[in-house]
Every structure is written in C-alpha cells, then in structure tokens.
Amino acid sequence: MTGLAMESSDVLQHLLLDRAIKVVIVVVALGVLALGMRAIWRRAARPPRSRRP
C-alpha cells in the first residue's frame, strides 16, 4: 500500500469509529429517556394515597 492509501484507510477507520461511538451515545440516551418516561408515567398513573386513619 502506498502512503496515501494507508492514510485514507486510517481516516476511514477513524470516521467509522467516530460514527459507532455516536450511535452508542444516542442509544444509551434513548434508553435513559425511556426509563425516565416510564418512571414518570407510573407515578402519574398512580392515584394519590389517602391519609385517612
């Protein structure tokens, strides 16, 4: 391989790794968002407790 081909291969590898990292960040953020929405939904759907003795 020539120097230019090796350099473009390194750039391509870097770009693919960067894209993979960004996809993982988005998937994790969506998971956290889903868990938060689930917790809020459960709390909102529950009727308030009555404090009668």
N, C-alpha and C positions, 0 to 999 in steps of 0.2 A: 504494500500500500504506500502511496505517496504521502507526503506530509499533509497536503491539503485534504486528502480523503480521510486521513486519521483525524484531522481537526474537525471536519464536518461530522464525522461519526461521533466524536466527543460532544459536540454541540447538540446533536440529535439525542444522544443519551441523556444529556443534562435536561433538555426540554421535556423528554418523556418522564423523567424522574420528577421534574417540577410539576407536571400535569397530574401525575399519580398522587403526589403529596396534596395538591389542591383538592382532588377528588375525595381523598380520605378526610380532609378537614371538613368539606361540605357534608359528607355522610355522617360524620360524628356530630356536627352542629345540628343536622336534621334529627338525629336520634335524641339529642338533649332537648330540642324543641318539642318533639313528640312526647317525651316523658313529662316535661313541664306542663304541656297542654292536658295531658291525661290527669295529672295531679289536680290541676285547676278544675277540670271537668268533674272529677269525683267530688271535690269539695263543694262545688256549686250545686251539684245534683242532690246532695245530702240535705234533708230538711234540718232546720236548726233544732238543737236539743232543748227540750223544755226543762226548766229548773224547778218544777213543782216537787214538793217533798212527797 
